[in-house]
Amino acid sequence: MNNVRDDIVIVGAGLTGLAFCNLLKKTNIKISIIDIQPNSYYKTINNDRYIVLSNTSKLILESISLWNDVSKYCSKVKNIHISKKNIFGSTIVKSSDENLDSLGYQLPIKNLFQIFYDNIKNQENINFIHEAEVTGVEKGELVRTIYSKNKKEYCLSSDSVIFSSGSTDKLINKLFLDKIQKDYQHNAIACELVSDKYNSKTAYERFTNKGILGVIPRKENLWTLIYSTNKKETEIIKNFDQSEAKKYFQNLMGMKCGQLSEINNMKVYPLKMKYYKNFINENICLLGDAAHTLHPIAAQSFNLSLRDCAYLTDMIKNSDLSQKYNFNIIFDNYYKERKQEVKRLVKFTDFIASFIHGGGLLKNNIISASFLFMDMNKNLRINIIRYLLGVNFSKALIPTIKE
């Protein structure tokens, strides 16, 4: 076993781990990032999923000069039309209500991966350890991270360890006990729609008695559809042929996206909420999916993770450089700063996902009245925008980023 000393060891080179490293690029902070994937993975990544970045995420990426590269692949979401099928009332949340260029920016996940990786792959302070699996983490003043690579075992000693991937739950559960989990007993059905409606900049959120439908415009006449529904309905949809699938989703959406001509790349994902109430343990920290997994209704999981990364890296860079980084203190301050936003957004997405699903006269009347009230109340719409952007909880961050 070899012993090497780092400032930070990151477990997981997904979007969160890569974003964290990008924010500490060209610093004196020595980082090793361990991941199961080979380095060729980031060049040939085969992932047809899309992701939506908020305006706050745009500001963060601008602060590290990555937005120009990212924006080439983005389509803008200027408005969100919210309604429920077969009830009176709807509302439109507009970027113009808050004098924003856009409410969000949608792009392929694979492009974001490639940009993040290419920007740091040759940095002197960042050491990638590919095709390696972390098998143990031992607490101490120096944390020992044990991993296997090419059937050999190695050890890294570091001042801190950050878990940035939810795929390492077995290790995390030994170190973090205060976890809240919820199985929604629903699945997310994600697919690509092709229609005869071109270059829309309005996304649609439609609630039905059997699920929640989100449709987000891509470029040209393409759309991303995400439908969360119960397991029984999922099985029905999975067995549709092309004609049946088009008819089903056309019925749910009406003509909001135009006439559907194709439905491609249908995937199914189970929907669960996971949240560690205390996401630090001395000099070990959970970040991104490792700390919280949200219902996708507000498209906020990665945006929340990116804000987490921005706060934490800012605290590390601004810590007392006259002495060795004290990650116990840094992580404790980070937790105090971030716990409220994380908790509120977890509760916000959980409430909407839990309440909106299903029908019933009383529930439909409440939803209908809410839509009408939102449509007449600009201040309420603005507050919803701020929830979706993280602005309500990140006021202190945004001026810092702009500076």
C-alpha positions as CSV (number, residue, x, y, z in Angstrom):
1,M,0.0,0.0,0.0
2,N,1.3,3.4,-1.0
3,N,0.8,6.5,1.2
4,V,0.3,9.9,-0.5
5,R,-0.8,13.1,1.3
6,D,-3.5,15.3,-0.2
7,D,-5.5,18.3,1.0
8,I,-8.7,16.8,-0.3
9,V,-9.7,13.3,-1.7
10,I,-12.9,13.3,-3.7
11,V,-14.8,10.1,-4.1
12,G,-16.8,10.2,-7.4
13,A,-16.0,12.1,-10.6
14,G,-19.6,12.8,-11.6
15,L,-20.9,16.3,-12.4
16,T,-20.6,17.4,-8.8
17,G,-17.1,16.1,-8.3
18,L,-15.9,17.7,-11.6
19,A,-17.7,21.0,-10.8
20,F,-16.0,21.1,-7.4
21,C,-12.6,20.6,-9.0
22,N,-13.3,23.3,-11.7
23,L,-13.9,25.8,-8.9
24,L,-10.6,25.0,-7.3
25,K,-8.6,24.9,-10.6
26,K,-5.2,26.7,-10.5
27,T,-5.0,26.9,-6.7
28,N,-2.5,25.4,-4.3
29,I,-5.0,23.0,-3.0
30,K,-3.9,19.4,-3.8
31,I,-6.8,17.2,-4.8
32,S,-7.1,13.6,-5.8
33,I,-10.4,12.5,-7.4
34,I,-11.1,8.8,-7.5
35,D,-13.6,7.3,-10.0
36,I,-14.6,3.9,-11.4
37,Q,-14.7,5.1,-15.0
38,P,-11.7,5.1,-17.4
39,N,-10.4,8.5,-18.7
40,S,-11.9,7.6,-22.1
41,Y,-15.4,7.7,-20.6
42,Y,-15.5,11.5,-20.7
43,K,-14.7,11.6,-24.4
44,T,-17.1,8.9,-25.5
45,I,-19.8,9.3,-22.8
46,N,-23.1,7.6,-24.0
47,N,-25.8,9.5,-22.1
48,D,-28.8,10.9,-23.9
49,R,-30.3,12.6,-20.8
50,Y,-30.6,16.4,-20.6
51,I,-30.1,18.7,-17.6
52,V,-31.6,22.2,-16.9
53,L,-29.2,24.8,-15.4
54,S,-30.7,27.7,-13.4
55,N,-29.6,31.3,-13.7
56,T,-27.7,30.9,-10.5
57,S,-25.8,28.1,-12.1
58,K,-25.1,30.3,-15.1
59,L,-23.5,32.9,-12.8
60,I,-21.3,30.3,-11.1
61,L,-20.1,29.0,-14.5
62,E,-19.5,32.5,-15.7
63,S,-17.3,33.1,-12.7
64,I,-14.9,30.4,-13.8
65,S,-15.1,31.3,-17.5
66,L,-17.0,28.2,-18.6
67,W,-20.4,29.6,-19.6
68,N,-19.4,30.5,-23.1
69,D,-18.5,26.8,-23.7
70,V,-21.6,25.6,-22.0
71,S,-24.0,28.0,-23.6
72,K,-23.2,26.7,-27.1
73,Y,-25.3,23.6,-26.3
74,C,-28.1,25.3,-24.4
75,S,-31.7,26.1,-25.3
76,K,-33.4,28.8,-23.2
77,V,-36.5,28.3,-21.1
78,K,-38.1,31.8,-20.8
79,N,-41.5,30.8,-19.5
80,I,-43.1,27.9,-17.6
81,H,-46.8,27.2,-18.2
82,I,-48.3,25.4,-15.2
83,S,-51.7,23.7,-15.4
84,K,-53.7,20.6,-14.3
85,K,-55.5,18.5,-16.8
86,N,-59.4,18.8,-16.8
87,I,-59.5,21.6,-14.2
88,F,-60.1,25.4,-14.7
89,G,-57.1,27.7,-14.2
90,S,-53.5,27.9,-15.2
91,T,-50.6,30.2,-14.8
92,I,-47.4,31.3,-16.6
93,V,-44.2,32.0,-14.7
94,K,-42.2,34.4,-16.9
95,S,-38.5,35.3,-16.9
96,S,-39.6,38.9,-17.7
97,D,-41.3,39.0,-14.2
98,E,-37.8,39.1,-12.7
99,N,-36.0,40.9,-15.6
100,L,-34.1,37.7,-16.4
101,D,-32.8,36.6,-19.8
102,S,-34.1,33.1,-19.0
103,L,-35.5,30.9,-16.2
104,G,-33.2,28.1,-17.2
105,Y,-31.0,26.6,-19.8
106,Q,-31.3,23.0,-21.0
107,L,-28.4,21.0,-22.5
108,P,-27.2,17.4,-22.9
109,I,-25.5,16.0,-19.8
110,K,-22.7,14.5,-22.0
111,N,-21.6,18.0,-23.2
112,L,-21.5,19.3,-19.6
113,F,-19.4,16.3,-18.5
114,Q,-17.0,16.8,-21.4
115,I,-16.6,20.5,-20.7
116,F,-16.0,20.0,-17.0
117,Y,-13.5,17.2,-17.6
118,D,-11.5,18.9,-20.4
119,N,-11.1,22.0,-18.3
120,I,-9.3,20.3,-15.4
121,K,-7.8,17.0,-16.8
122,N,-4.3,18.5,-17.1
123,Q,-4.3,20.7,-14.0
124,E,-1.2,20.3,-11.8
125,N,-3.1,20.5,-8.5
126,I,-5.7,17.8,-9.6
127,N,-4.8,14.1,-9.7
128,F,-7.3,11.8,-11.5
129,I,-7.3,8.2,-10.4
130,H,-9.4,6.4,-13.0
131,E,-10.7,2.8,-13.0
132,A,-10.5,2.7,-9.2
133,E,-13.0,1.7,-6.5
134,V,-12.9,3.1,-3.0
135,T,-13.3,0.2,-0.6
136,G,-12.8,2.0,2.8
137,V,-12.5,5.3,4.5
138,E,-10.9,5.5,7.9
139,K,-11.5,8.6,10.1
140,G,-8.7,10.4,11.8
141,E,-6.8,13.7,11.8
142,L,-5.6,12.4,8.5
143,V,-8.3,10.4,6.7
144,R,-7.2,7.2,5.0
145,T,-8.9,6.4,1.8
146,I,-8.4,2.8,0.6
147,Y,-9.1,1.9,-3.0
148,S,-8.4,-0.9,-5.4
149,K,-7.0,-0.5,-9.0
150,N,-5.8,-3.2,-11.3
151,K,-6.3,-5.7,-8.5
152,K,-3.9,-3.9,-6.2
153,E,-4.8,-2.0,-3.1
154,Y,-3.7,1.6,-2.4
155,C,-4.1,4.2,0.3
156,L,-4.3,7.9,0.2
157,S,-3.9,10.0,3.3
158,S,-5.5,13.4,3.2
159,D,-6.7,16.3,5.4
160,S,-10.2,15.8,4.2
161,V,-12.5,13.5,2.2
162,I,-15.5,14.6,0.2
163,F,-18.1,12.1,-1.1
164,S,-19.7,13.6,-4.3
165,S,-21.6,10.5,-5.6
166,G,-24.7,8.8,-4.3
167,S,-23.3,5.5,-5.7
168,T,-21.1,5.1,-2.6
169,D,-23.9,4.8,-0.1
170,K,-22.5,1.7,1.5
171,L,-19.4,3.6,2.6
172,I,-21.3,6.7,3.5
173,N,-23.8,4.9,5.7
174,K,-21.0,3.8,8.0
175,L,-20.0,7.4,8.6
176,F,-23.3,9.3,8.4
177,L,-26.4,8.0,10.3
178,D,-29.0,10.7,10.3
179,K,-30.6,10.0,7.0
180,I,-34.2,10.6,5.8
181,Q,-35.4,8.5,2.9
182,K,-38.7,8.4,1.0
183,D,-39.8,6.1,-1.8
184,Y,-42.5,7.9,-3.8
185,Q,-43.6,4.6,-5.3
186,H,-43.4,6.3,-8.6
187,N,-41.1,6.3,-11.6
188,A,-39.8,9.0,-13.9
189,I,-40.4,8.3,-17.6
190,A,-38.0,10.3,-19.7
191,C,-37.9,10.5,-23.5
192,E,-37.4,12.8,-26.4
193,L,-40.3,14.3,-28.3
194,V,-40.3,15.4,-31.9
195,S,-43.1,17.7,-32.9
196,D,-44.1,20.2,-35.7
197,K,-43.6,23.2,-33.3
198,Y,-40.2,24.9,-33.7
199,N,-38.0,26.9,-31.4
200,S,-40.4,27.2,-28.4
201,K,-39.0,28.9,-25.3
202,T,-41.9,27.9,-23.0
203,A,-41.7,24.8,-20.8
204,Y,-44.9,23.1,-19.6
205,E,-45.6,21.6,-16.2
206,R,-48.9,19.7,-16.3
207,F,-50.4,17.8,-13.4
208,T,-52.7,14.9,-14.0
209,N,-54.6,12.5,-11.8
210,K,-52.0,9.9,-12.6
211,G,-48.8,11.9,-12.5
212,I,-46.7,15.0,-13.2
213,L,-45.7,15.9,-16.7
214,G,-42.8,18.2,-17.5
215,V,-42.0,19.1,-21.1
216,I,-38.9,21.3,-21.8
217,P,-37.9,22.7,-25.2
218,R,-34.6,21.8,-26.8
219,K,-33.4,23.2,-30.0
220,E,-35.5,23.2,-33.2
221,N,-38.5,20.9,-32.9
222,L,-37.2,18.7,-30.1
223,W,-38.5,18.5,-26.5
224,T,-37.5,16.6,-23.3
225,L,-40.4,14.9,-21.6
226,I,-40.3,13.8,-18.0
227,Y,-43.4,12.1,-16.6
228,S,-43.6,10.9,-13.0
229,T,-46.3,8.4,-12.5
230,N,-47.2,5.3,-10.5
231,K,-45.6,1.9,-11.1
232,K,-48.8,0.4,-12.7
233,E,-49.1,3.3,-15.2
234,T,-45.3,3.0,-15.9
235,E,-45.8,-0.7,-17.0
236,I,-48.6,0.3,-19.4
237,I,-46.5,3.1,-21.0
238,K,-43.4,0.9,-21.3
239,N,-45.3,-1.6,-23.4
240,F,-46.7,1.0,-25.9
241,D,-45.6,1.0,-29.5
242,Q,-44.7,4.3,-31.2
243,S,-48.3,5.0,-32.3
244,E,-49.8,4.3,-28.8
245,A,-47.1,6.4,-27.0
246,K,-47.7,9.4,-29.3
247,K,-51.5,9.1,-28.7
248,Y,-51.0,8.8,-24.9
249,F,-48.8,11.8,-24.5
250,Q,-50.7,13.9,-27.0
251,N,-53.8,13.4,-25.0
252,L,-52.0,14.5,-21.8
253,M,-50.5,17.6,-23.3
254,G,-53.1,18.6,-25.9
255,M,-51.4,20.8,-28.6
256,K,-49.1,22.7,-26.3
257,C,-46.0,21.3,-28.0
258,G,-47.7,20.9,-31.4
259,Q,-48.4,17.6,-33.2
260,L,-46.1,14.8,-32.0
261,S,-44.4,12.9,-34.8
262,E,-41.9,10.8,-32.8
263,I,-41.1,9.6,-29.3
264,N,-37.5,8.4,-28.8
265,N,-35.1,7.1,-26.2
266,M,-37.6,6.2,-23.5
267,K,-36.0,5.5,-20.1
268,V,-37.5,4.7,-16.7
269,Y,-36.0,5.8,-13.3
270,P,-37.4,5.1,-9.8
271,L,-38.2,8.2,-7.8
272,K,-36.8,8.5,-4.3
273,M,-35.8,11.2,-1.9
274,K,-32.7,10.9,0.2
275,Y,-31.4,13.5,2.5
276,Y,-28.7,13.5,5.2
277,K,-29.7,16.0,7.9
278,N,-26.1,16.3,9.0
279,F,-23.9,16.1,5.9
280,I,-20.5,16.7,7.7
281,N,-18.6,14.5,10.1
282,E,-15.5,16.3,11.3
283,N,-13.2,16.4,8.2
284,I,-15.5,14.3,6.0
285,C,-18.2,15.9,3.9
286,L,-21.1,14.9,1.7
287,L,-21.7,16.9,-1.5
288,G,-24.3,16.8,-4.2
289,D,-26.1,13.5,-4.7
290,A,-24.2,12.0,-1.8
291,A,-25.9,14.5,0.5
292,H,-29.3,14.9,-1.1
293,T,-31.4,13.4,-3.9
294,L,-34.5,15.4,-4.8
295,H,-37.7,14.7,-6.7
296,P,-37.1,16.1,-10.3
297,I,-40.2,18.2,-10.3
298,A,-38.3,21.5,-9.9
299,A,-35.2,20.3,-11.8
300,Q,-33.0,21.5,-8.9
301,S,-30.8,18.5,-7.8
302,F,-27.7,19.5,-9.8
303,N,-28.3,23.3,-9.4
304,L,-28.5,22.8,-5.6
305,S,-25.3,20.8,-5.8
306,L,-23.5,23.4,-7.9
307,R,-24.4,26.1,-5.3
308,D,-23.1,23.7,-2.6
309,C,-19.8,23.5,-4.5
310,A,-19.6,27.3,-4.9
311,Y,-20.1,27.9,-1.2
312,L,-17.7,25.2,-0.1
313,T,-14.9,26.1,-2.5
314,D,-15.3,29.8,-1.6
315,M,-14.8,29.0,2.1
316,I,-11.8,26.8,1.4
317,K,-10.1,29.5,-0.8
318,N,-10.8,32.2,1.8
319,S,-9.7,30.2,4.9
320,D,-6.6,31.3,6.8
321,L,-3.7,30.5,4.5
322,S,-1.1,31.2,7.2
323,Q,-1.7,27.7,8.5
324,K,-2.7,24.3,7.1
325,Y,-6.4,24.1,6.1
326,N,-8.5,23.1,9.1
327,F,-11.3,21.2,7.4
328,N,-13.1,20.4,10.6
329,I,-13.7,24.2,10.9
330,I,-14.3,24.8,7.2
331,F,-16.9,21.9,7.0
332,D,-18.6,23.0,10.2
333,N,-19.0,26.6,8.8
334,Y,-20.2,25.2,5.5
335,Y,-22.8,23.1,7.2
336,K,-24.1,26.1,9.2
337,E,-24.3,28.2,6.0
338,R,-26.0,25.6,3.8
339,K,-28.3,23.5,6.0
340,Q,-31.3,25.9,5.7
341,E,-31.3,26.0,1.9
342,V,-30.9,22.3,1.6
343,K,-33.6,21.6,4.1
344,R,-36.1,24.0,2.5
345,L,-35.6,22.8,-1.0
346,V,-35.9,19.2,0.1
347,K,-39.2,20.1,1.8
348,F,-40.4,22.2,-1.1
349,T,-39.9,19.5,-3.8
350,D,-41.2,16.8,-1.5
351,F,-44.4,18.7,-0.7
352,I,-45.2,19.5,-4.3
353,A,-44.5,16.0,-5.5
354,S,-46.5,14.5,-2.6
355,F,-49.5,16.9,-2.8
356,I,-49.9,17.3,-6.5
357,H,-50.0,13.6,-7.4
358,G,-53.5,12.2,-7.6
359,G,-57.0,13.7,-8.0
360,G,-60.0,14.4,-5.8
361,L,-62.5,17.2,-5.9
362,L,-61.1,19.1,-2.9
363,K,-57.5,18.8,-4.1
364,N,-58.4,19.9,-7.6
365,N,-60.3,22.9,-6.3
366,I,-57.3,24.0,-4.2
367,I,-55.0,23.6,-7.1
368,S,-57.4,25.5,-9.4
369,A,-57.7,28.4,-6.9
370,S,-53.9,28.4,-6.5
371,F,-53.3,28.8,-10.2
372,L,-55.8,31.7,-10.5
373,F,-54.2,33.4,-7.5
374,M,-50.7,33.0,-8.9
375,D,-51.8,34.3,-12.3
376,M,-53.1,37.5,-10.7
377,N,-50.2,38.0,-8.2
378,K,-46.9,38.9,-9.7
379,N,-45.1,38.9,-6.4
380,L,-46.1,35.3,-5.8
381,R,-44.8,34.3,-9.2
382,I,-41.5,36.1,-8.5
383,N,-41.1,34.2,-5.3
384,I,-41.7,30.9,-7.2
385,I,-39.0,32.0,-9.7
386,R,-36.6,32.6,-6.8
387,Y,-37.4,29.2,-5.3
388,L,-36.7,27.6,-8.7
389,L,-33.4,29.6,-9.1
390,G,-32.3,29.2,-5.5
391,V,-32.1,33.0,-5.2
392,N,-34.2,33.0,-2.0
393,F,-31.6,30.9,-0.3
394,S,-28.4,32.1,-2.1
395,K,-28.6,35.8,-1.8
396,A,-25.2,36.0,-0.1
397,L,-23.6,33.9,-2.9
398,I,-24.7,35.8,-6.0
399,P,-23.0,39.1,-5.2
400,T,-19.8,37.2,-4.4
401,I,-20.0,35.4,-7.7
402,K,-20.6,38.6,-9.6
403,E,-17.6,40.2,-7.9
